[in-house]
Amino acid sequence: MKVVRSLKTIKNRHKASQVVRRRGRIYVINKVVRKFKARQG
């Protein structure tokens, strides 16, 4: 899991990436390629 400032670049790396909001933090998750995970904040 990476902590990044801009989630837009991480989201654009793969088609299956989703931006999800959990517990006040914003996450990018990807169920196809599991390594593309990131969080902001």
C-alpha positions as semicolon CSV with decimal commas, in nm:
position;residue;x (nm);y (nm);z (nm)
1;M;0,000;0,000;0,000
2;K;0,135;0,339;-0,099
3;V;0,048;0,669;0,065
4;V;0,028;0,930;-0,210
5;R;-0,078;1,290;-0,251
6;S;-0,262;1,247;-0,578
7;L;-0,479;0,941;-0,630
8;K;-0,555;1,035;-0,989
9;T;-0,221;0,902;-1,116
10;I;-0,266;0,571;-0,932
11;K;-0,623;0,534;-1,058
12;N;-0,517;0,580;-1,419
13;R;-0,263;0,296;-1,406
14;H;-0,526;0,026;-1,453
15;K;-0,885;0,008;-1,576
16;A;-1,017;-0,186;-1,277
17;S;-0,907;0,066;-1,014
18;Q;-1,177;0,210;-0,792
19;V;-1,169;0,508;-0,559
20;V;-1,333;0,420;-0,226
21;R;-1,389;0,628;0,086
22;R;-1,350;0,446;0,418
23;R;-1,316;0,586;0,772
24;G;-1,238;0,937;0,646
25;R;-0,959;0,824;0,419
26;I;-0,967;0,785;0,043
27;Y;-0,837;0,459;-0,100
28;V;-0,768;0,322;-0,447
29;I;-0,837;-0,049;-0,463
30;N;-0,803;-0,291;-0,750
31;K;-0,944;-0,643;-0,733
32;V;-0,779;-0,758;-1,056
33;V;-0,419;-0,642;-0,998
34;R;-0,384;-0,634;-0,621
35;K;-0,057;-0,439;-0,613
36;F;-0,226;-0,115;-0,727
37;K;-0,338;-0,008;-0,380
38;A;-0,299;0,341;-0,240
39;R;-0,437;0,567;0,026
40;Q;-0,456;0,940;0,078
41;G;-0,468;1,125;0,408
